[in-house]
Amino acid sequence: MKDDILIREKVNEQLVKFSDKLSEGLKKTKKKFIHQMLFGIQASKDVKLSEISRSLEEDIKLIKTENRLSRNLQDSTLSWYINDKILKDVRNKIERGTVLAVDITHIHKPYAKKMDFLTRVWDGMRKEAVNGYWVLEIIGANIYDEYLLPLYSELYSQDARGFKSENKQILKAITTVNGYSKGKGIYVIDRGADKKS
Protein backbone atom coordinates (compact mmCIF):
# COMPACT_ATOMS: atom_id res chain seq x y z
CA MET A 1 0.00 0.00 0.00
CA LYS A 2 2.83 2.39 0.92
CA ASP A 3 4.59 1.59 -2.38
CA ASP A 4 1.38 2.35 -4.30
CA ILE A 5 1.16 5.77 -2.63
CA LEU A 6 4.81 6.56 -3.43
CA ILE A 7 4.39 5.51 -7.08
CA ARG A 8 1.19 7.56 -7.33
CA GLU A 9 2.97 10.64 -5.94
CA LYS A 10 5.94 10.25 -8.33
CA VAL A 11 3.68 9.81 -11.36
CA ASN A 12 1.65 12.80 -10.26
CA GLU A 13 4.80 14.91 -9.86
CA GLN A 14 5.95 14.12 -13.42
CA LEU A 15 2.48 14.69 -14.81
CA VAL A 16 2.25 18.08 -13.10
CA LYS A 17 5.40 19.20 -14.94
CA PHE A 18 4.16 17.90 -18.28
CA SER A 19 0.58 19.12 -17.90
CA ASP A 20 1.77 22.57 -16.71
CA LYS A 21 3.82 22.89 -19.88
CA LEU A 22 0.99 21.58 -22.06
CA SER A 23 -1.66 23.84 -20.50
CA GLU A 24 0.46 26.98 -20.18
CA GLY A 25 -1.70 30.02 -20.91
CA LEU A 26 -5.02 28.29 -20.18
CA LYS A 27 -7.37 29.18 -17.35
CA LYS A 28 -6.97 27.38 -14.02
CA THR A 29 -10.00 25.12 -14.60
CA LYS A 30 -8.66 23.92 -17.98
CA LYS A 31 -5.20 23.33 -16.48
CA LYS A 32 -6.76 21.20 -13.76
CA PHE A 33 -8.82 19.31 -16.34
CA ILE A 34 -5.78 18.47 -18.51
CA HIS A 35 -3.82 17.33 -15.47
CA GLN A 36 -6.67 15.18 -14.18
CA MET A 37 -7.24 13.57 -17.58
CA LEU A 38 -3.54 12.72 -18.00
CA PHE A 39 -3.30 11.41 -14.45
CA GLY A 40 -6.58 9.49 -14.72
CA ILE A 41 -5.57 7.77 -17.96
CA GLN A 42 -2.22 6.76 -16.46
CA ALA A 43 -3.67 5.63 -13.12
CA SER A 44 -6.64 3.71 -14.54
CA LYS A 45 -4.85 2.47 -17.69
CA ASP A 46 -8.12 3.25 -19.44
CA VAL A 47 -9.72 6.06 -21.46
CA LYS A 48 -13.28 5.58 -20.22
CA LEU A 49 -14.49 8.59 -18.22
CA SER A 50 -15.94 6.37 -15.51
CA GLU A 51 -12.56 4.70 -14.92
CA ILE A 52 -10.65 8.00 -15.13
CA SER A 53 -13.10 9.56 -12.65
CA ARG A 54 -12.78 6.61 -10.28
CA SER A 55 -8.96 6.85 -10.31
CA LEU A 56 -9.10 10.52 -9.26
CA GLU A 57 -10.59 9.41 -5.90
CA GLU A 58 -12.39 12.71 -5.31
CA ASP A 59 -14.53 13.28 -2.21
CA ILE A 60 -17.64 13.85 -4.30
CA LYS A 61 -20.08 11.56 -6.08
CA LEU A 62 -18.50 9.74 -9.02
CA ILE A 63 -21.16 11.03 -11.43
CA LYS A 64 -20.26 14.64 -10.52
CA THR A 65 -16.63 14.00 -11.51
CA GLU A 66 -17.70 12.27 -14.73
CA ASN A 67 -20.02 15.14 -15.63
CA ARG A 68 -17.29 17.73 -15.04
CA LEU A 69 -14.77 15.86 -17.18
CA SER A 70 -17.37 15.30 -19.90
CA ARG A 71 -18.31 19.01 -19.92
CA ASN A 72 -14.64 20.01 -20.30
CA LEU A 73 -14.13 17.49 -23.12
CA GLN A 74 -16.79 19.30 -25.13
CA ASP A 75 -14.57 22.37 -25.52
CA SER A 76 -13.92 22.37 -29.27
CA THR A 77 -10.90 24.69 -28.94
CA LEU A 78 -8.97 22.35 -26.63
CA SER A 79 -7.79 20.04 -29.41
CA TRP A 80 -6.46 22.98 -31.42
CA TYR A 81 -4.75 24.44 -28.33
CA ILE A 82 -2.98 21.18 -27.44
CA ASN A 83 -1.88 20.57 -31.05
CA ASP A 84 -0.50 24.13 -31.13
CA LYS A 85 1.48 23.66 -27.88
CA ILE A 86 2.93 20.33 -29.00
CA LEU A 87 3.89 21.65 -32.46
CA LYS A 88 5.56 24.73 -30.96
CA ASP A 89 7.52 22.48 -28.61
CA VAL A 90 8.84 20.05 -31.25
CA ARG A 91 8.98 22.12 -34.46
CA ASN A 92 12.77 22.61 -34.19
CA LYS A 93 13.22 18.84 -34.18
CA ILE A 94 11.64 18.49 -37.63
CA GLU A 95 14.39 18.28 -40.24
CA ARG A 96 14.35 18.05 -44.02
CA GLY A 97 14.52 14.25 -43.87
CA THR A 98 12.06 13.78 -41.00
CA VAL A 99 9.36 11.29 -41.96
CA LEU A 100 5.94 12.76 -41.17
CA ALA A 101 3.58 9.78 -41.07
CA VAL A 102 -0.07 10.68 -41.64
CA ASP A 103 -2.34 8.00 -40.23
CA ILE A 104 -6.10 7.65 -40.04
CA THR A 105 -7.32 5.22 -37.44
CA HIS A 106 -10.45 4.94 -35.34
CA ILE A 107 -11.80 4.64 -31.85
CA HIS A 108 -14.31 1.83 -31.57
CA LYS A 109 -17.27 2.55 -29.26
CA PRO A 110 -19.12 -0.80 -29.22
CA TYR A 111 -21.53 0.05 -26.39
CA ALA A 112 -22.17 3.72 -27.15
CA LYS A 113 -25.69 4.65 -28.22
CA LYS A 114 -26.16 8.37 -27.57
CA MET A 115 -22.74 10.01 -28.04
CA ASP A 116 -22.69 13.17 -30.16
CA PHE A 117 -21.92 12.49 -33.83
CA LEU A 118 -21.26 8.79 -33.26
CA THR A 119 -20.63 7.40 -36.73
CA ARG A 120 -19.74 4.23 -38.60
CA VAL A 121 -16.01 3.59 -39.00
CA TRP A 122 -14.18 0.77 -40.73
CA ASP A 123 -12.38 -1.64 -38.42
CA GLY A 124 -9.70 -3.31 -40.54
CA MET A 125 -8.96 -5.94 -37.90
CA ARG A 126 -12.59 -7.05 -37.71
CA LYS A 127 -13.19 -6.39 -41.42
CA GLU A 128 -16.49 -4.65 -40.61
CA ALA A 129 -18.06 -1.25 -39.96
CA VAL A 130 -18.44 -0.41 -36.27
CA ASN A 131 -19.65 2.53 -34.18
CA GLY A 132 -16.96 5.05 -33.29
CA TYR A 133 -14.96 8.06 -34.39
CA TRP A 134 -12.10 8.65 -36.81
CA VAL A 135 -8.71 9.79 -35.52
CA LEU A 136 -6.22 11.60 -37.77
CA GLU A 137 -2.64 11.71 -36.49
CA ILE A 138 0.70 12.91 -37.77
CA ILE A 139 3.81 11.46 -36.13
CA GLY A 140 7.38 12.54 -36.94
CA ALA A 141 10.40 10.23 -36.98
CA ASN A 142 14.03 11.15 -37.64
CA ILE A 143 16.25 8.42 -39.09
CA TYR A 144 18.98 8.69 -36.42
CA ASP A 145 16.68 9.39 -33.49
CA GLU A 146 14.95 6.74 -31.41
CA TYR A 147 12.13 9.06 -30.36
CA LEU A 148 8.87 9.66 -32.18
CA LEU A 149 7.48 13.18 -32.37
CA PRO A 150 3.74 13.42 -31.80
CA LEU A 151 2.74 16.38 -33.96
CA TYR A 152 -0.99 16.41 -34.56
CA SER A 153 -4.05 14.49 -33.44
CA GLU A 154 -7.71 15.13 -34.14
CA LEU A 155 -10.87 13.16 -33.52
CA TYR A 156 -13.61 13.66 -36.12
CA SER A 157 -16.87 12.30 -37.45
CA GLN A 158 -18.34 12.54 -40.92
CA ASP A 159 -21.71 13.09 -39.19
CA ALA A 160 -20.55 16.23 -37.35
CA ARG A 161 -21.78 19.68 -38.34
CA GLY A 162 -19.37 21.38 -40.69
CA PHE A 163 -17.63 18.18 -41.82
CA LYS A 164 -16.75 18.43 -45.53
CA SER A 165 -14.63 15.40 -46.42
CA GLU A 166 -11.84 13.16 -45.18
CA ASN A 167 -9.50 14.72 -47.73
CA LYS A 168 -10.22 18.17 -46.23
CA GLN A 169 -9.36 16.77 -42.78
CA ILE A 170 -6.06 15.41 -44.12
CA LEU A 171 -5.19 18.66 -45.90
CA LYS A 172 -6.01 20.68 -42.77
CA ALA A 173 -3.67 18.50 -40.70
CA ILE A 174 -0.82 18.68 -43.22
CA THR A 175 -1.25 22.44 -43.67
CA THR A 176 -1.17 22.90 -39.89
CA VAL A 177 2.00 20.85 -39.40
CA ASN A 178 3.62 22.41 -42.48
CA GLY A 179 3.07 25.87 -41.02
CA TYR A 180 5.16 24.98 -37.96
CA SER A 181 7.79 22.91 -39.78
CA LYS A 182 8.34 25.63 -42.44
CA GLY A 183 7.98 23.04 -45.19
CA LYS A 184 10.54 20.61 -43.76
CA GLY A 185 9.82 16.89 -43.57
CA ILE A 186 8.61 14.17 -45.92
CA TYR A 187 4.93 13.32 -45.67
CA VAL A 188 4.05 9.64 -45.90
CA ILE A 189 0.49 8.41 -46.10
CA ASP A 190 -1.02 5.03 -46.86
CA ARG A 191 -2.90 4.36 -50.07
CA GLY A 192 -6.26 4.95 -48.39
CA ALA A 193 -5.53 8.66 -48.71
CA ASP A 194 -5.65 8.67 -52.50
CA LYS A 195 -9.44 8.76 -52.59
CA LYS A 196 -11.24 11.30 -54.75
CA SER A 197 -13.45 14.02 -53.13
C-alpha positions in Angstrom: 0.0 0.0 0.0 2.8 2.4 0.9 4.6 1.6 -2.4 1.4 2.4 -4.3 1.2 5.8 -2.6 4.8 6.6 -3.4 4.4 5.5 -7.1 1.2 7.6 -7.3 3.0 10.6 -5.9 5.9 10.3 -8.3 3.7 9.8 -11.4 1.6 12.8 -10.3 4.8 14.9 -9.9 6.0 14.1 -13.4 2.5 14.7 -14.8 2.2 18.1 -13.1 5.4 19.2 -14.9 4.2 17.9 -18.3 0.6 19.1 -17.9 1.8 22.6 -16.7 3.8 22.9 -19.9 1.0 21.6 -22.1 -1.7 23.8 -20.5 0.5 27.0 -20.2 -1.7 30.0 -20.9 -5.0 28.3 -20.2 -7.4 29.2 -17.4 -7.0 27.4 -14.0 -10.0 25.1 -14.6 -8.7 23.9 -18.0 -5.2 23.3 -16.5 -6.8 21.2 -13.8 -8.8 19.3 -16.3 -5.8 18.5 -18.5 -3.8 17.3 -15.5 -6.7 15.2 -14.2 -7.2 13.6 -17.6 -3.5 12.7 -18.0 -3.3 11.4 -14.4 -6.6 9.5 -14.7 -5.6 7.8 -18.0 -2.2 6.8 -16.5 -3.7 5.6 -13.1 -6.6 3.7 -14.5 -4.8 2.5 -17.7 -8.1 3.3 -19.4 -9.7 6.1 -21.5 -13.3 5.6 -20.2 -14.5 8.6 -18.2 -15.9 6.4 -15.5 -12.6 4.7 -14.9 -10.6 8.0 -15.1 -13.1 9.6 -12.6 -12.8 6.6 -10.3 -9.0 6.8 -10.3 -9.1 10.5 -9.3 -10.6 9.4 -5.9 -12.4 12.7 -5.3 -14.5 13.3 -2.2 -17.6 13.8 -4.3 -20.1 11.6 -6.1 -18.5 9.7 -9.0 -21.2 11.0 -11.4 -20.3 14.6 -10.5 -16.6 14.0 -11.5 -17.7 12.3 -14.7 -20.0 15.1 -15.6 -17.3 17.7 -15.0 -14.8 15.9 -17.2 -17.4 15.3 -19.9 -18.3 19.0 -19.9 -14.6 20.0 -20.3 -14.1 17.5 -23.1 -16.8 19.3 -25.1 -14.6 22.4 -25.5 -13.9 22.4 -29.3 -10.9 24.7 -28.9 -9.0 22.4 -26.6 -7.8 20.0 -29.4 -6.5 23.0 -31.4 -4.8 24.4 -28.3 -3.0 21.2 -27.4 -1.9 20.6 -31.0 -0.5 24.1 -31.1 1.5 23.7 -27.9 2.9 20.3 -29.0 3.9 21.6 -32.5 5.6 24.7 -31.0 7.5 22.5 -28.6 8.8 20.0 -31.3 9.0 22.1 -34.5 12.8 22.6 -34.2 13.2 18.8 -34.2 11.6 18.5 -37.6 14.4 18.3 -40.2 14.4 18.0 -44.0 14.5 14.3 -43.9 12.1 13.8 -41.0 9.4 11.3 -42.0 5.9 12.8 -41.2 3.6 9.8 -41.1 -0.1 10.7 -41.6 -2.3 8.0 -40.2 -6.1 7.6 -40.0 -7.3 5.2 -37.4 -10.4 4.9 -35.3 -11.8 4.6 -31.8 -14.3 1.8 -31.6 -17.3 2.6 -29.3 -19.1 -0.8 -29.2 -21.5 0.0 -26.4 -22.2 3.7 -27.2 -25.7 4.6 -28.2 -26.2 8.4 -27.6 -22.7 10.0 -28.0 -22.7 13.2 -30.2 -21.9 12.5 -33.8 -21.3 8.8 -33.3 -20.6 7.4 -36.7 -19.7 4.2 -38.6 -16.0 3.6 -39.0 -14.2 0.8 -40.7 -12.4 -1.6 -38.4 -9.7 -3.3 -40.5 -9.0 -5.9 -37.9 -12.6 -7.1 -37.7 -13.2 -6.4 -41.4 -16.5 -4.7 -40.6 -18.1 -1.3 -40.0 -18.4 -0.4 -36.3 -19.7 2.5 -34.2 -17.0 5.0 -33.3 -15.0 8.1 -34.4 -12.1 8.6 -36.8 -8.7 9.8 -35.5 -6.2 11.6 -37.8 -2.6 11.7 -36.5 0.7 12.9 -37.8 3.8 11.5 -36.1 7.4 12.5 -36.9 10.4 10.2 -37.0 14.0 11.1 -37.6 16.3 8.4 -39.1 19.0 8.7 -36.4 16.7 9.4 -33.5 15.0 6.7 -31.4 12.1 9.1 -30.4 8.9 9.7 -32.2 7.5 13.2 -32.4 3.7 13.4 -31.8 2.7 16.4 -34.0 -1.0 16.4 -34.6 -4.1 14.5 -33.4 -7.7 15.1 -34.1 -10.9 13.2 -33.5 -13.6 13.7 -36.1 -16.9 12.3 -37.5 -18.3 12.5 -40.9 -21.7 13.1 -39.2 -20.5 16.2 -37.4 -21.8 19.7 -38.3 -19.4 21.4 -40.7 -17.6 18.2 -41.8 -16.7 18.4 -45.5 -14.6 15.4 -46.4 -11.8 13.2 -45.2 -9.5 14.7 -47.7 -10.2 18.2 -46.2 -9.4 16.8 -42.8 -6.1 15.4 -44.1 -5.2 18.7 -45.9 -6.0 20.7 -42.8 -3.7 18.5 -40.7 -0.8 18.7 -43.2 -1.3 22.4 -43.7 -1.2 22.9 -39.9 2.0 20.8 -39.4 3.6 22.4 -42.5 3.1 25.9 -41.0 5.2 25.0 -38.0 7.8 22.9 -39.8 8.3 25.6 -42.4 8.0 23.0 -45.2 10.5 20.6 -43.8 9.8 16.9 -43.6 8.6 14.2 -45.9 4.9 13.3 -45.7 4.1 9.6 -45.9 0.5 8.4 -46.1 -1.0 5.0 -46.9 -2.9 4.4 -50.1 -6.3 4.9 -48.4 -5.5 8.7 -48.7 -5.7 8.7 -52.5 -9.4 8.8 -52.6 -11.2 11.3 -54.8 -13.4 14.0 -53.1 
